Amino acid sequence: MTEPDSAAADPRTVADEQADPRLARSRNRLLDAASHLLSTGGVEAVTVDAVTRVSKVARATLYRHFGSTTQLLAATFERLLPHVDTPTGDGPVRDQLIALLTTQADLVEQAPVQMTTLAWLAMGTIGDDHTDPAAVTSLRARVIEQYRQPFDRILTGPDARAMLGEFDTTFAIIELLGPIVFARLTGLRTIDHDDCAQLVDNFLATRPRVAVGNGTDRRSVPVTEYPPVDNG
């Protein structure tokens, strides 16, 4: 994909769009065209020529909205990324993690754009001569937040901390979600609900030993049958 002579984004773009609805409409048309091309042809299909042809928006207008093709791609990915809902409920930590992991496994399996985004971010795009680091960093932050926020809500909650003690939340998310992403990227297999339950149980089984009040080791009994704390 080629770049204009000056790829710097105009800092007045957002204000201009608010002042002139025509600019907002042209931006939406560009994103609609880029979204269609990305969904049907992948990243390589999203070229300046293709986007301007499909959207019927002038090249100069495209660069007024997006200072580089990387900015355009990042904005398109952000538009297409599906929202990850956090399962509601205050049940056992194990059940909450299994429900969340199953939800995210289904999302990874069913949303091609989700995997295309991860692949695009993971392929060293920041080292590309045509990459806009700010645009890539912004998209990466959005993806990370989308994946980790639901896990953080569960893993940093009082029930998880009381049951598991202190641990690295980021590494815990990698332990839980990493195998799912790897399985999808490599095509080795589809991860189902039973697989997610196994991943959660493996994660819980490797946590540091935490003793309860009656002296029983929580790791020595099934995770669904922890004995009550004896306050006496």
N, C-alpha and C positions, 0 to 999 in steps of 0.2 A: 504494500500500500504506500502510495507516495504522500509526501507532506507538502504544504505550501512553503513559500520562501520564509514566511514568518509564522511559526506555529504557536505563538503566544496567545493565550486566550484573552479576550477583551474583558477587563474587570467590570465593565458597565453592562455586560450582557444581561444579567439577571434584572437589573433596574430597567433596562430597555424593554425587556419582555413584559414587565409589569406595566410599563407606560404604554406599550403598543401591543395590543392583542394579536396583531398579525405576526409578530415575532414568535409569540407563544404557539400559534398555529403552525408556523413553519417548523419550529423545533419538534412539535409532536409528529408532524409528517415525516421528518427525518428519522425520528426514533421508531415510528411505525415501519418505515421501509427497512431500517437496519434490523429491527426485530424479526421481520419476515425473512430477510436474507440469512440472518444468523440461525434461525430455527430450521430453515430448509436446506441451507448450504454450508453451515459451519462458519468458523471465524474467517476463513479465506474468502468467503463470499462477500464479506462486508468491506467493499472497496469504496472509495470516494465516487468513482464513476458509477458504480452500481447503485449506491444510495441516492445520488442526485438524479439518476435516471428513473428509478422507481418512485421516488418522492415528488419528482418534478419541481425540485427546489434547486436554485442556483448554487454552484460550487462556492461562490463568495459568501452566500448566506450560511452554508454549512459551516464554513470556517469562522463565521461570526459567532455561531453558537458553540462550536467545539474547536478549540485551538489545535487539536491534533486528531488523527484517526484513533489513537489510543483513547483519548477522551470520549470520542463517539462510541467506541466499543465498550468502555467501562460504563457509560451511561446506559447503553443498551442492556448490558448484563444486569445492571441494577434494576432496570424496569422489569426484566423477565424473571428475576429470582423469586421463587415462591416464598411466601411467609411460612415460618416454622412456628406452629402453635405449641405452647407448653401445656401438656396434659394437666387438667385441673384435678384437685383432690389432695387429701392429706393422709393417704394410706401409708403403709410401710415403705421405707426408702427403696427396698428391693423392687416392689411393685411399681413405684413411680419411675425408677430408672428403666425397667423393662418396657413400660408404656412409652416413655420418651424415646428410647433407642429404637423401638419398633416403628414409631412414627417417622423418625429420621431415616431409618433404613428404607421405608417405603418411598420417602421423598427422593432419596438418592437413586433408587431403582427406577422410579417412574418419571423423573424430571431430567431429560437429556441436557437442558440448559444448565442445570445445577452442576453436572459433571463437566460440561464444557468450560464453565467458569473456573472450576477448580484446576482443570488441566491447563487452561490459559494462564492462570496465576502461577502455576507450578513450573511452567516451562521456561523460567528465567526471563520473563518479558522485560524486567527492569534493565537487563543488560542489552536489550535491543537498541540499535541506533535511533529508532523512531519512537521509542517509548516515552511516555510522559509519566515520570515517577509519581507525581502528585495524584494523577488519575488512578494509577494502579494501586497506590497505597490506600486511597480512599475506598476503592472497591474491596481490597483485601480486608480492610477494617470492617466493612459492612458484612462480608462473608463470615469473618471470625465472630463478630457479635451475634449474627444470626444463629450460628451453630452453638456457641458456648453459653449464651444467656439462659436458655432453659436448663442446661446442666448446672450452671452456677446457682440457680434458684434452689435446686434440690441438694447439691453437694455442699453448699455453704450454709444450709439450714441447720437449725439446732438438733434435729433428729439425726441427720447424717454425721454431724460432728460428735454427738454423744455416742453414736454407735461405732464410728470408725476412727475417732481421734483426729489429730492433725495430719494433713496430707497435701500434696501439691495438686491443686484442682486442675491446672492446665494439663499436667501429665495424666491425670485420671481421665480427662476427656479424650486424650489421645488413645489411652488404653481401650476405652469403650467404643469410640467412633472410628478409630483408625482401621481396624479389620474390615469394617463395613465399606469404607471408601476404597480400600485396597481390593476387596473382592469385586467391587463394581468396576473399578478402573481396569483390572486385569481380566474380567469376565470369567473368573474361576467358578463362581456360583452365585446364586441369589440368596441373600440373607433373609430368613423368615423369623417369625415370632419365637420359635424354639431356639434358634441360633442366638437371638438377642438375650433370651433368658440365660443361656449358657455363658455368654459374654459377661453379663452382669454377675452371675454367680462366680465366675473365675476372678473377676475384679474384686468382689467382696472377700473371696477366700484368700487373697494375697495381701489384704490390708494388715497393718501391724496389729498385734494382739492387744485387745482392750479388755480389762477385767471389769466385771460388774460387782456390785456391792456384796454379794454372797460368796465371792471368791471364784465363781465359775468363769472360765474363759469363753468369751463370745465366739471365738473361732472354733471352739470345740463342739459346738452344737449347730444344727442346721440354721441358716440365716433367717428362716421364717419362724423359728421356734426359740428365740432368745428368751432366757428366763427373766422374770421381772426383777428389778433392783430391790434388794432387801434393805430398807432404810432402818431396820431395827438393829 
